[in-house]
Structures are given as C-alpha cells and as structure tokens.
Amino acid sequence: MIQPEDIKQMIERGLPGAHVTAGGDGRHFEAVVVFEGFVGKNMVQQHQMVYRALGDKMQAEIHALSLRTLTPEEYRAQAANT
C-alpha cells in the first residue's frame, strides 16, 4: 500500500528541487507542492506536471489526490499573509 511519504518522494524525484508535504490514509491523499518550475504555468499545467511525476500510480494505487501547487513566490506571499 502506498503511503504519503512514497508520494512525497515520487514528486520530489519527478520535480527536482520541489518542496513537498503529503498526508493521507493510504487511499486518499493530499499534497502541497512548491516548485520553481511552476512559474508561468496555469494550475492545470502544474497539476499535470505532478501527475506525470506520479506516473501510473495515479491510475492504480492513488484513488484520490487533493493537490495544492504553488510557485515559491506564491508560497512566500501566502506565508506572509498568515
């Protein structure tokens, strides 16, 4: 069974330099991904990049994934507002 740490590691391998936090119960997961490579991309493109990093796990082992993708600048702005 896939674990949140597995998801975190797969995304980090697929998006080198990304900062990832992941959680979940073994079937339903959530992840926050902060990645410089998201700059200039819309949310759909950003999510597609994450899905590619997860590969066939998205179709076979991960039944639900709630994603939040941010550029480093967006992450800093969000942190400053909290």
SEFIZA-3560 file (N, C-alpha, C; in Angstrom, 3 decimals):
REM SEFIZA-3560
<numar><xx>0.846</xx><yy>-1.189</yy><zz>0.000</zz><atom>N</atom></numar>
<numar><xx>0.000</xx><yy>0.000</yy><zz>0.000</zz><atom>CA</atom></numar>
<numar><xx>0.884</xx><yy>1.242</yy><zz>0.000</zz><atom>C</atom></numar>
<numar><xx>0.519</xx><yy>2.171</yy><zz>-0.831</zz><atom>N</atom></numar>
<numar><xx>1.288</xx><yy>3.409</yy><zz>-0.950</zz><atom>CA</atom></numar>
<numar><xx>1.020</xx><yy>4.300</yy><zz>0.270</zz><atom>C</atom></numar>
<numar><xx>2.045</xx><yy>4.991</yy><zz>0.701</zz><atom>N</atom></numar>
<numar><xx>1.976</xx><yy>5.867</yy><zz>1.873</zz><atom>CA</atom></numar>
<numar><xx>2.266</xx><yy>7.314</yy><zz>1.456</zz><atom>C</atom></numar>
<numar><xx>1.870</xx><yy>8.279</yy><zz>2.281</zz><atom>N</atom></numar>
<numar><xx>2.153</xx><yy>9.684</yy><zz>1.955</zz><atom>CA</atom></numar>
<numar><xx>3.638</xx><yy>9.946</yy><zz>1.679</zz><atom>C</atom></numar>
<numar><xx>4.521</xx><yy>9.306</yy><zz>2.428</zz><atom>N</atom></numar>
<numar><xx>5.966</xx><yy>9.509</yy><zz>2.206</zz><atom>CA</atom></numar>
<numar><xx>6.380</xx><yy>9.036</yy><zz>0.817</zz><atom>C</atom></numar>
<numar><xx>5.736</xx><yy>7.979</yy><zz>0.308</zz><atom>N</atom></numar>
<numar><xx>6.023</xx><yy>7.487</yy><zz>-1.049</zz><atom>CA</atom></numar>
<numar><xx>5.635</xx><yy>8.551</yy><zz>-2.080</zz><atom>C</atom></numar>
<numar><xx>4.475</xx><yy>9.152</yy><zz>-1.883</zz><atom>N</atom></numar>
<numar><xx>4.013</xx><yy>10.205</yy><zz>-2.798</zz><atom>CA</atom></numar>
<numar><xx>4.984</xx><yy>11.379</yy><zz>-2.771</zz><atom>C</atom></numar>
<numar><xx>5.365</xx><yy>11.786</yy><zz>-1.583</zz><atom>N</atom></numar>
<numar><xx>6.318</xx><yy>12.890</yy><zz>-1.421</zz><atom>CA</atom></numar>
<numar><xx>7.604</xx><yy>12.600</yy><zz>-2.190</zz><atom>C</atom></numar>
<numar><xx>8.149</xx><yy>11.414</yy><zz>-2.020</zz><atom>N</atom></numar>
<numar><xx>9.407</xx><yy>11.062</yy><zz>-2.677</zz><atom>CA</atom></numar>
<numar><xx>9.260</xx><yy>10.989</yy><zz>-4.190</zz><atom>C</atom></numar>
<numar><xx>8.154</xx><yy>10.447</yy><zz>-4.684</zz><atom>N</atom></numar>
<numar><xx>7.943</xx><yy>10.364</yy><zz>-6.137</zz><atom>CA</atom></numar>
<numar><xx>7.856</xx><yy>11.754</yy><zz>-6.758</zz><atom>C</atom></numar>
<numar><xx>7.132</xx><yy>12.652</yy><zz>-6.096</zz><atom>N</atom></numar>
<numar><xx>7.014</xx><yy>14.011</yy><zz>-6.633</zz><atom>CA</atom></numar>
<numar><xx>8.376</xx><yy>14.700</yy><zz>-6.602</zz><atom>C</atom></numar>
<numar><xx>9.106</xx><yy>14.551</yy><zz>-5.511</zz><atom>N</atom></numar>
<numar><xx>10.431</xx><yy>15.189</yy><zz>-5.415</zz><atom>CA</atom></numar>
<numar><xx>11.399</xx><yy>14.630</yy><zz>-6.456</zz><atom>C</atom></numar>
<numar><xx>11.305</xx><yy>13.352</yy><zz>-6.759</zz><atom>N</atom></numar>
<numar><xx>12.164</xx><yy>12.774</yy><zz>-7.813</zz><atom>CA</atom></numar>
<numar><xx>11.764</xx><yy>13.306</yy><zz>-9.185</zz><atom>C</atom></numar>
<numar><xx>10.459</xx><yy>13.427</yy><zz>-9.420</zz><atom>N</atom></numar>
<numar><xx>9.971</xx><yy>13.882</yy><zz>-10.713</zz><atom>CA</atom></numar>
<numar><xx>10.088</xx><yy>15.373</yy><zz>-10.930</zz><atom>C</atom></numar>
<numar><xx>10.134</xx><yy>16.130</yy><zz>-9.829</zz><atom>N</atom></numar>
<numar><xx>10.255</xx><yy>17.586</yy><zz>-9.893</zz><atom>CA</atom></numar>
<numar><xx>11.427</xx><yy>18.000</yy><zz>-8.998</zz><atom>C</atom></numar>
<numar><xx>12.647</xx><yy>17.774</yy><zz>-9.459</zz><atom>N</atom></numar>
<numar><xx>13.813</xx><yy>18.073</yy><zz>-8.613</zz><atom>CA</atom></numar>
<numar><xx>13.813</xx><yy>19.517</yy><zz>-8.110</zz><atom>C</atom></numar>
<numar><xx>14.022</xx><yy>19.657</yy><zz>-6.814</zz><atom>N</atom></numar>
<numar><xx>14.028</xx><yy>20.971</yy><zz>-6.188</zz><atom>CA</atom></numar>
<numar><xx>12.692</xx><yy>21.353</yy><zz>-5.581</zz><atom>C</atom></numar>
<numar><xx>11.664</xx><yy>20.535</yy><zz>-5.813</zz><atom>N</atom></numar>
<numar><xx>10.343</xx><yy>20.831</yy><zz>-5.260</zz><atom>CA</atom></numar>
<numar><xx>10.342</xx><yy>20.579</yy><zz>-3.756</zz><atom>C</atom></numar>
<numar><xx>9.554</xx><yy>21.380</yy><zz>-3.052</zz><atom>N</atom></numar>
<numar><xx>9.304</xx><yy>21.159</yy><zz>-1.623</zz><atom>CA</atom></numar>
<numar><xx>7.898</xx><yy>20.575</yy><zz>-1.539</zz><atom>C</atom></numar>
<numar><xx>7.780</xx><yy>19.383</yy><zz>-0.944</zz><atom>N</atom></numar>
<numar><xx>6.509</xx><yy>18.662</yy><zz>-0.941</zz><atom>CA</atom></numar>
<numar><xx>6.136</xx><yy>18.262</yy><zz>0.479</zz><atom>C</atom></numar>
<numar><xx>4.887</xx><yy>18.482</yy><zz>0.830</zz><atom>N</atom></numar>
<numar><xx>4.316</xx><yy>17.887</yy><zz>2.038</zz><atom>CA</atom></numar>
<numar><xx>3.149</xx><yy>17.031</yy><zz>1.578</zz><atom>C</atom></numar>
<numar><xx>3.013</xx><yy>15.857</yy><zz>2.176</zz><atom>N</atom></numar>
<numar><xx>1.944</xx><yy>14.945</yy><zz>1.771</zz><atom>CA</atom></numar>
<numar><xx>1.364</xx><yy>14.271</yy><zz>3.003</zz><atom>C</atom></numar>
<numar><xx>0.094</xx><yy>13.974</yy><zz>2.933</zz><atom>N</atom></numar>
<numar><xx>-0.597</xx><yy>13.265</yy><zz>4.001</zz><atom>CA</atom></numar>
<numar><xx>-1.672</xx><yy>12.391</yy><zz>3.389</zz><atom>C</atom></numar>
<numar><xx>-2.281</xx><yy>11.574</yy><zz>4.212</zz><atom>N</atom></numar>
<numar><xx>-3.368</xx><yy>10.747</yy><zz>3.721</zz><atom>CA</atom></numar>
<numar><xx>-3.509</xx><yy>9.463</yy><zz>4.504</zz><atom>C</atom></numar>
<numar><xx>-4.471</xx><yy>8.650</yy><zz>4.063</zz><atom>N</atom></numar>
<numar><xx>-4.821</xx><yy>7.440</yy><zz>4.795</zz><atom>CA</atom></numar>
<numar><xx>-4.497</xx><yy>6.146</yy><zz>4.057</zz><atom>C</atom></numar>
<numar><xx>-3.760</xx><yy>6.220</yy><zz>2.958</zz><atom>N</atom></numar>
<numar><xx>-3.436</xx><yy>5.024</yy><zz>2.190</zz><atom>CA</atom></numar>
<numar><xx>-4.272</xx><yy>4.862</yy><zz>0.939</zz><atom>C</atom></numar>
<numar><xx>-5.362</xx><yy>5.579</yy><zz>0.839</zz><atom>N</atom></numar>
<numar><xx>-6.194</xx><yy>5.578</yy><zz>-0.366</zz><atom>CA</atom></numar>
<numar><xx>-6.482</xx><yy>7.002</yy><zz>-0.843</zz><atom>C</atom></numar>
<numar><xx>-6.691</xx><yy>7.911</yy><zz>0.097</zz><atom>N</atom></numar>
<numar><xx>-6.983</xx><yy>9.307</yy><zz>-0.212</zz><atom>CA</atom></numar>
<numar><xx>-5.845</xx><yy>10.153</yy><zz>0.338</zz><atom>C</atom></numar>
<numar><xx>-5.320</xx><yy>11.017</yy><zz>-0.513</zz><atom>N</atom></numar>
<numar><xx>-4.128</xx><yy>11.772</yy><zz>-0.149</zz><atom>CA</atom></numar>
<numar><xx>-4.308</xx><yy>13.253</yy><zz>-0.445</zz><atom>C</atom></numar>
<numar><xx>-3.471</xx><yy>14.052</yy><zz>0.221</zz><atom>N</atom></numar>
<numar><xx>-3.372</xx><yy>15.470</yy><zz>-0.096</zz><atom>CA</atom></numar>
<numar><xx>-1.887</xx><yy>15.821</yy><zz>-0.149</zz><atom>C</atom></numar>
<numar><xx>-1.571</xx><yy>16.765</yy><zz>-1.032</zz><atom>N</atom></numar>
<numar><xx>-0.178</xx><yy>17.187</yy><zz>-1.156</zz><atom>CA</atom></numar>
<numar><xx>-0.125</xx><yy>18.671</yy><zz>-1.482</zz><atom>C</atom></numar>
<numar><xx>0.881</xx><yy>19.324</yy><zz>-0.921</zz><atom>N</atom></numar>
<numar><xx>1.209</xx><yy>20.702</yy><zz>-1.264</zz><atom>CA</atom></numar>
<numar><xx>2.576</xx><yy>20.649</yy><zz>-1.912</zz><atom>C</atom></numar>
<numar><xx>2.674</xx><yy>21.221</yy><zz>-3.108</zz><atom>N</atom></numar>
<numar><xx>3.917</xx><yy>21.174</yy><zz>-3.870</zz><atom>CA</atom></numar>
<numar><xx>4.330</xx><yy>22.602</yy><zz>-4.210</zz><atom>C</atom></numar>
<numar><xx>5.519</xx><yy>22.984</yy><zz>-3.766</zz><atom>N</atom></numar>
<numar><xx>6.082</xx><yy>24.300</yy><zz>-4.067</zz><atom>CA</atom></numar>
<numar><xx>7.262</xx><yy>24.058</yy><zz>-5.000</zz><atom>C</atom></numar>
<numar><xx>7.213</xx><yy>24.656</yy><zz>-6.202</zz><atom>N</atom></numar>
<numar><xx>8.203</xx><yy>24.329</yy><zz>-7.219</zz><atom>CA</atom></numar>
<numar><xx>8.439</xx><yy>25.524</yy><zz>-8.143</zz><atom>C</atom></numar>
<numar><xx>9.682</xx><yy>25.880</yy><zz>-8.325</zz><atom>N</atom></numar>
<numar><xx>10.056</xx><yy>26.990</yy><zz>-9.204</zz><atom>CA</atom></numar>
<numar><xx>9.597</xx><yy>26.732</yy><zz>-10.645</zz><atom>C</atom></numar>
<numar><xx>9.572</xx><yy>25.477</yy><zz>-11.041</zz><atom>N</atom></numar>
<numar><xx>9.159</xx><yy>25.116</yy><zz>-12.396</zz><atom>CA</atom></numar>
<numar><xx>7.699</xx><yy>25.398</yy><zz>-12.695</zz><atom>C</atom></numar>
<numar><xx>6.909</xx><yy>25.770</yy><zz>-11.699</zz><atom>N</atom></numar>
<numar><xx>5.503</xx><yy>26.123</yy><zz>-11.908</zz><atom>CA</atom></numar>
<numar><xx>5.344</xx><yy>27.560</yy><zz>-12.415</zz><atom>C</atom></numar>
<numar><xx>6.395</xx><yy>28.359</yy><zz>-12.319</zz><atom>N</atom></numar>
<numar><xx>6.310</xx><yy>29.762</yy><zz>-12.746</zz><atom>CA</atom></numar>
<numar><xx>5.892</xx><yy>29.816</yy><zz>-14.224</zz><atom>C</atom></numar>
<numar><xx>4.869</xx><yy>30.613</yy><zz>-14.507</zz><atom>N</atom></numar>
<numar><xx>4.390</xx><yy>30.797</yy><zz>-15.873</zz><atom>CA</atom></numar>
<numar><xx>3.413</xx><yy>29.727</yy><zz>-16.338</zz><atom>C</atom></numar>
<numar><xx>3.112</xx><yy>28.780</yy><zz>-15.486</zz><atom>N</atom></numar>
<numar><xx>2.185</xx><yy>27.706</yy><zz>-15.839</zz><atom>CA</atom></numar>
<numar><xx>0.865</xx><yy>27.921</yy><zz>-15.094</zz><atom>C</atom></numar>
<numar><xx>-0.234</xx><yy>27.546</yy><zz>-15.736</zz><atom>N</atom></numar>
<numar><xx>-1.516</xx><yy>27.648</yy><zz>-15.043</zz><atom>CA</atom></numar>
<numar><xx>-1.698</xx><yy>26.428</yy><zz>-14.142</zz><atom>C</atom></numar>
<numar><xx>-2.754</xx><yy>26.436</yy><zz>-13.345</zz><atom>N</atom></numar>
<numar><xx>-2.956</xx><yy>25.375</yy><zz>-12.364</zz><atom>CA</atom></numar>
<numar><xx>-3.080</xx><yy>23.998</yy><zz>-13.022</zz><atom>C</atom></numar>
<numar><xx>-3.779</xx><yy>23.919</yy><zz>-14.144</zz><atom>N</atom></numar>
<numar><xx>-3.925</xx><yy>22.630</yy><zz>-14.832</zz><atom>CA</atom></numar>
<numar><xx>-2.559</xx><yy>22.102</yy><zz>-15.257</zz><atom>C</atom></numar>
<numar><xx>-1.733</xx><yy>22.959</yy><zz>-15.834</zz><atom>N</atom></numar>
<numar><xx>-0.393</xx><yy>22.541</yy><zz>-16.244</zz><atom>CA</atom></numar>
<numar><xx>0.450</xx><yy>22.105</yy><zz>-15.046</zz><atom>C</atom></numar>
<numar><xx>0.324</xx><yy>22.830</yy><zz>-13.948</zz><atom>N</atom></numar>
<numar><xx>1.070</xx><yy>22.474</yy><zz>-12.735</zz><atom>CA</atom></numar>
<numar><xx>0.641</xx><yy>21.092</yy><zz>-12.236</zz><atom>C</atom></numar>
<numar><xx>-0.654</xx><yy>20.843</yy><zz>-12.197</zz><atom>N</atom></numar>
<numar><xx>-1.156</xx><yy>19.556</yy><zz>-11.729</zz><atom>CA</atom></numar>
<numar><xx>-0.724</xx><yy>18.435</yy><zz>-12.672</zz><atom>C</atom></numar>
<numar><xx>-0.728</xx><yy>18.703</yy><zz>-13.977</zz><atom>N</atom></numar>
<numar><xx>-0.270</xx><yy>17.702</yy><zz>-14.938</zz><atom>CA</atom></numar>
<numar><xx>1.191</xx><yy>17.334</yy><zz>-14.689</zz><atom>C</atom></numar>
<numar><xx>1.999</xx><yy>18.311</yy><zz>-14.326</zz><atom>N</atom></numar>
<numar><xx>3.406</xx><yy>18.035</yy><zz>-14.026</zz><atom>CA</atom></numar>
<numar><xx>3.519</xx><yy>17.085</yy><zz>-12.825</zz><atom>C</atom></numar>
<numar><xx>2.695</xx><yy>17.323</yy><zz>-11.817</zz><atom>N</atom></numar>
<numar><xx>2.705</xx><yy>16.456</yy><zz>-10.627</zz><atom>CA</atom></numar>
<numar><xx>2.216</xx><yy>15.064</yy><zz>-11.006</zz><atom>C</atom></numar>
<numar><xx>1.145</xx><yy>14.975</yy><zz>-11.784</zz><atom>N</atom></numar>
<numar><xx>0.617</xx><yy>13.674</yy><zz>-12.189</zz><atom>CA</atom></numar>
<numar><xx>1.658</xx><yy>12.885</yy><zz>-12.986</zz><atom>C</atom></numar>
<numar><xx>2.410</xx><yy>13.574</yy><zz>-13.859</zz><atom>N</atom></numar>
<numar><xx>3.473</xx><yy>12.888</yy><zz>-14.605</zz><atom>CA</atom></numar>
<numar><xx>4.531</xx><yy>12.343</yy><zz>-13.663</zz><atom>C</atom></numar>
<numar><xx>4.852</xx><yy>13.107</yy><zz>-12.615</zz><atom>N</atom></numar>
<numar><xx>5.848</xx><yy>12.653</yy><zz>-11.639</zz><atom>CA</atom></numar>
<numar><xx>5.363</xx><yy>11.396</yy><zz>-10.922</zz><atom>C</atom></numar>
<numar><xx>4.056</xx><yy>11.265</yy><zz>-10.729</zz><atom>N</atom></numar>
<numar><xx>3.495</xx><yy>10.101</yy><zz>-10.052</zz><atom>CA</atom></numar>
<numar><xx>3.288</xx><yy>8.916</yy><zz>-10.994</zz><atom>C</atom></numar>
<numar><xx>3.282</xx><yy>9.188</yy><zz>-12.288</zz><atom>N</atom></numar>
<numar><xx>3.188</xx><yy>8.126</yy><zz>-13.277</zz><atom>CA</atom></numar>
<numar><xx>1.939</xx><yy>7.277</yy><zz>-13.138</zz><atom>C</atom></numar>
<numar><xx>2.099</xx><yy>5.967</yy><zz>-13.344</zz><atom>N</atom></numar>
<numar><xx>0.954</xx><yy>5.068</yy><zz>-13.332</zz><atom>CA</atom></numar>
<numar><xx>0.371</xx><yy>4.846</yy><zz>-11.940</zz><atom>C</atom></numar>
<numar><xx>1.044</xx><yy>5.332</yy><zz>-10.910</zz><atom>N</atom></numar>
<numar><xx>0.499</xx><yy>5.235</yy><zz>-9.545</zz><atom>CA</atom></numar>
<numar><xx>-0.823</xx><yy>5.986</yy><zz>-9.437</zz><atom>C</atom></numar>
<numar><xx>-0.999</xx><yy>7.041</yy><zz>-10.252</zz><atom>N</atom></numar>
<numar><xx>-2.243</xx><yy>7.815</yy><zz>-10.217</zz><atom>CA</atom></numar>
<numar><xx>-3.428</xx><yy>6.975</yy><zz>-10.678</zz><atom>C</atom></numar>
<numar><xx>-3.210</xx><yy>6.032</yy><zz>-11.550</zz><atom>N</atom></numar>
<numar><xx>-4.312</xx><yy>5.229</yy><zz>-12.060</zz><atom>CA</atom></numar>
<numar><xx>-4.516</xx><yy>3.952</yy><zz>-11.262</zz><atom>C</atom></numar>
<numar><xx>-3.459</xx><yy>3.474</yy><zz>-10.610</zz><atom>N</atom></numar>
<numar><xx>-3.545</xx><yy>2.170</yy><zz>-9.971</zz><atom>CA</atom></numar>
<numar><xx>-3.675</xx><yy>2.242</yy><zz>-8.450</zz><atom>C</atom></numar>
<numar><xx>-2.811</xx><yy>2.983</yy><zz>-7.789</zz><atom>N</atom></numar>
<numar><xx>-2.739</xx><yy>2.923</yy><zz>-6.332</zz><atom>CA</atom></numar>
<numar><xx>-3.257</xx><yy>4.155</yy><zz>-5.606</zz><atom>C</atom></numar>
<numar><xx>-3.254</xx><yy>5.291</yy><zz>-6.275</zz><atom>N</atom></numar>
<numar><xx>-3.717</xx><yy>6.527</yy><zz>-5.648</zz><atom>CA</atom></numar>
<numar><xx>-5.142</xx><yy>6.775</yy><zz>-6.136</zz><atom>C</atom></numar>
<numar><xx>-6.106</xx><yy>6.625</yy><zz>-5.255</zz><atom>N</atom></numar>
<numar><xx>-7.503</xx><yy>6.724</yy><zz>-5.664</zz><atom>CA</atom></numar>
<numar><xx>-8.030</xx><yy>8.148</yy><zz>-5.597</zz><atom>C</atom></numar>
<numar><xx>-7.415</xx><yy>8.977</yy><zz>-4.786</zz><atom>N</atom></numar>
<numar><xx>-7.816</xx><yy>10.384</yy><zz>-4.706</zz><atom>CA</atom></numar>
<numar><xx>-6.623</xx><yy>11.193</yy><zz>-4.231</zz><atom>C</atom></numar>
<numar><xx>-6.373</xx><yy>12.299</yy><zz>-4.913</zz><atom>N</atom></numar>
<numar><xx>-5.269</xx><yy>13.176</yy><zz>-4.538</zz><atom>CA</atom></numar>
<numar><xx>-5.735</xx><yy>14.618</yy><zz>-4.631</zz><atom>C</atom></numar>
<numar><xx>-5.749</xx><yy>15.286</yy><zz>-3.497</zz><atom>N</atom></numar>
<numar><xx>-6.051</xx><yy>16.710</yy><zz>-3.451</zz><atom>CA</atom></numar>
<numar><xx>-4.715</xx><yy>17.443</yy><zz>-3.529</zz><atom>C</atom></numar>
<numar><xx>-4.567</xx><yy>18.264</yy><zz>-4.567</zz><atom>N</atom></numar>
<numar><xx>-3.292</xx><yy>18.946</yy><zz>-4.807</zz><atom>CA</atom></numar>
<numar><xx>-3.407</xx><yy>20.441</yy><zz>-4.604</zz><atom>C</atom></numar>
<numar><xx>-2.381</xx><yy>20.999</yy><zz>-4.029</zz><atom>N</atom></numar>
<numar><xx>-2.215</xx><yy>22.459</yy><zz>-3.967</zz><atom>CA</atom></numar>
<numar><xx>-0.832</xx><yy>22.732</yy><zz>-4.513</zz><atom>C</atom></numar>
<numar><xx>-0.735</xx><yy>23.454</yy><zz>-5.607</zz><atom>N</atom></numar>
<numar><xx>0.547</xx><yy>23.757</yy><zz>-6.234</zz><atom>CA</atom></numar>
<numar><xx>0.796</xx><yy>25.250</yy><zz>-6.156</zz><atom>C</atom></numar>
<numar><xx>2.036</xx><yy>25.588</yy><zz>-5.823</zz><atom>N</atom></numar>
<numar><xx>2.429</xx><yy>26.989</yy><zz>-5.653</zz><atom>CA</atom></numar>
<numar><xx>3.835</xx><yy>27.211</yy><zz>-6.187</zz><atom>C</atom></numar>
<numar><xx>4.058</xx><yy>28.408</yy><zz>-6.722</zz><atom>N</atom></numar>
<numar><xx>5.435</xx><yy>28.806</yy><zz>-7.005</zz><atom>CA</atom></numar>
<numar><xx>6.055</xx><yy>29.254</yy><zz>-5.677</zz><atom>C</atom></numar>
<numar><xx>7.371</xx><yy>29.323</yy><zz>-5.595</zz><atom>N</atom></numar>
<numar><xx>7.975</xx><yy>29.821</yy><zz>-4.346</zz><atom>CA</atom></numar>
<numar><xx>7.482</xx><yy>31.215</yy><zz>-3.973</zz><atom>C</atom></numar>
<numar><xx>7.280</xx><yy>32.073</yy><zz>-4.950</zz><atom>N</atom></numar>
<numar><xx>6.785</xx><yy>33.434</yy><zz>-4.670</zz><atom>CA</atom></numar>
<numar><xx>5.373</xx><yy>33.387</yy><zz>-4.086</zz><atom>C</atom></numar>
<numar><xx>4.508</xx><yy>32.551</yy><zz>-4.658</zz><atom>N</atom></numar>
<numar><xx>3.150</xx><yy>32.416</yy><zz>-4.129</zz><atom>CA</atom></numar>
<numar><xx>3.182</xx><yy>31.863</yy><zz>-2.699</zz><atom>C</atom></numar>
<numar><xx>4.079</xx><yy>30.924</yy><zz>-2.467</zz><atom>N</atom></numar>
<numar><xx>4.195</xx><yy>30.331</yy><zz>-1.133</zz><atom>CA</atom></numar>
<numar><xx>4.638</xx><yy>31.383</yy><zz>-0.115</zz><atom>C</atom></numar>
<numar><xx>5.622</xx><yy>32.203</yy><zz>-0.490</zz><atom>N</atom></numar>
<numar><xx>6.096</xx><yy>33.266</yy><zz>0.423</zz><atom>CA</atom></numar>
<numar><xx>4.992</xx><yy>34.280</yy><zz>0.687</zz><atom>C</atom></numar>
<numar><xx>4.247</xx><yy>34.650</yy><zz>-0.343</zz><atom>N</atom></numar>
<numar><xx>3.159</xx><yy>35.617</yy><zz>-0.168</zz><atom>CA</atom></numar>
<numar><xx>2.078</xx><yy>35.049</yy><zz>0.739</zz><atom>C</atom></numar>
<numar><xx>1.787</xx><yy>33.777</yy><zz>0.578</zz><atom>N</atom></numar>
<numar><xx>0.782</xx><yy>33.126</yy><zz>1.423</zz><atom>CA</atom></numar>
<numar><xx>1.269</xx><yy>33.091</yy><zz>2.870</zz><atom>C</atom></numar>
<numar><xx>2.513</xx><yy>32.756</yy><zz>3.072</zz><atom>N</atom></numar>
<numar><xx>3.075</xx><yy>32.686</yy><zz>4.422</zz><atom>CA</atom></numar>
<numar><xx>3.066</xx><yy>34.060</yy><zz>5.093</zz><atom>C</atom></numar>
<numar><xx>3.290</xx><yy>35.106</yy><zz>4.306</zz><atom>N</atom></numar>
<numar><xx>3.320</xx><yy>36.458</yy><zz>4.854</zz><atom>CA</atom></numar>
<numar><xx>1.915</xx><yy>36.905</yy><zz>5.292</zz><atom>C</atom></numar>
<numar><xx>0.889</xx><yy>36.326</yy><zz>4.684</zz><atom>N</atom></numar>
<numar><xx>-0.491</xx><yy>36.706</yy><zz>4.996</zz><atom>CA</atom></numar>
<numar><xx>-1.110</xx><yy>35.906</yy><zz>6.120</zz><atom>C</atom></numar>
<numar><xx>-0.377</xx><yy>34.936</yy><zz>6.645</zz><atom>N</atom></numar>
<numar><xx>-0.947</xx><yy>34.119</yy><zz>7.729</zz><atom>CA</atom></numar>
<numar><xx>-0.373</xx><yy>34.489</yy><zz>9.068</zz><atom>C</atom></numar>
//
